[in-house]
Amino acid sequence: MNKRNRPESKWLLDAEVQYKIDKHKGRWEVSLMFIDTKDPKHLLIKKIGDYRSKKLAEIYAKNMQKTAAKDFRGTQKVNKDDYHINNN
């Protein structure tokens, strides 16, 4: 079975997609966070790139978030109180 059809990754189809931007070594790193809507403590964070300015990072992050979150049922949402991301 290929990676795309594996049952353990099926939750990604229903995941809420958010982004985070962190400064690292003078560059602004953009990561997408895929949060399981049925179990908000189950998440996947993927770095998608780094940019020279925070403004560029925000533009790319918002664009990638919209692209990754496309779902014919509408945007999936998770209750923000169900998870906490600590950058430390």
N, C-alpha and C positions, 0 to 999 in steps of 0.2 A: 504494500500500500504506500503511495507517495505521501510526502509530508502534508500536502494540502488536505488530504482526506482523513488524516489520523484523528481518531476520536478525542485525544487529549488537547487538540488545538481547535476543536469545534466551538468552544466557548468564545473564541475571538470574533466569530460572526455576530455575536450579540454584545460585544464589549463596548463600553463607553470609551471614547478616545479624548484624551487631554494632552496638553503639552507642557513641558517645563523647559526653562531657559536658565542656564548656569554659566557664570564666567569661569573660564579655565585657561590659564596660561595666556592671558591677553585676548582670547577669542571667546565668542558667545556660543556655547554648545546647546543644540536643540535636541530634545528627546521626546518621543511620543510615549504616552502611558496608556496601555490598554487595560481597562478595569472591568473585571467580570461583574455583570449586573446582578447575577444570582449570588455571588460570593465576593464582595468588594475587597476582601483581603487577598484575593487571588488576582495578581496583576503581572503585566509584562512591560518592561521599560526598554525601548530600543532607541539608541542614539541615531539620529538621522543626518546630522551634519554640524559644522561649526562655521561661524560667520564673523566678519571683522567688526560689525557694529550690532548693538542691541536691536536697533530698528530693523535691520535686515533679518536678524534672527526671528523677530516677532512676525514679520511678513511671511517668511518661509514656514514658521511653526503654524500659523493660522491656516495657511493654504494646505499644508500637509494634514492638519487635523480635519479639515473639511473633506479632503479627498479620502482619508482613511475611514471616516465615520459615515460615508454614504451608505444608506440603508433604505430600502423601499418602505420600511415600516416607520421611518422617522428616526431621529437621533435618540439613542439609548441614554438613559440617565441613571446615575447612582446617587443615593443619598450621601451628601458630603460628610455626614457624621459617622458613616459606616467604615471609613478608613482614614488613616492619617499618614502622610508621607513626611518622613524626617530626613532632611538632606545631610545629616551628620553621619 
